[in-house]
């Protein structure tokens, strides 16, 4: 299965369909679809059905939006997060369903914008509500998507560059830790590659992707029974290359059998990651 923030299904359509044909995932969680449900179905319904996917959607006209595609069943679909606040209205940020016996959550966690802003506190409250939902869920769960939190300093290219930014603050990381501890969730990519440089997001600007100056904010979190079945966990960096990509790469895990072997952590690896800097690299928005 895979999770991918596509940053607009409409803009990513040819790449998404080609990627589905190449990777053949059984379950796909998408974020930032940026389409209302009827528009998504009109654009992709026949294409996905022809590939054997059932779909669960929770979309908006212009922003946010999540989807869950499955070839192994799609039962007990729930949109949204019970008890979560809106901003000020509910946003399309979560869809869950049971696929092949596993409760799967496709999530687009609020960004937070700037520390201590109203949106930042909304993010923390939203995560607290999500924690309660996951805690009350079944033993077999996968919680995945664009979490908009880098779990540790090892998950950003340069911790000093992110001082004063969201995604790395102590309250955000604690909220993620609380979510994980609520159901003993495992960060399966990091568990499999504890010492490797692994990113899933690179800003479009300033050549960040080509220099491998990124963050790991797209996560696959799994409960014990599911994590024990993981045979491969990796970032599909190929999907971030070329013309018109999303700024995120898919995260892929294989359960029980790994058709491509235990590959990873990043496929293909960056050719020349920028390391050994003498001074802190500034983020594009701070230049």
Order of alpha helices (4+ residues) and beta strands (2+ residues): beta-alpha-beta-alpha-beta-beta-beta-beta-beta-alpha-beta-alpha-beta-alpha-beta-alpha-beta-beta-beta
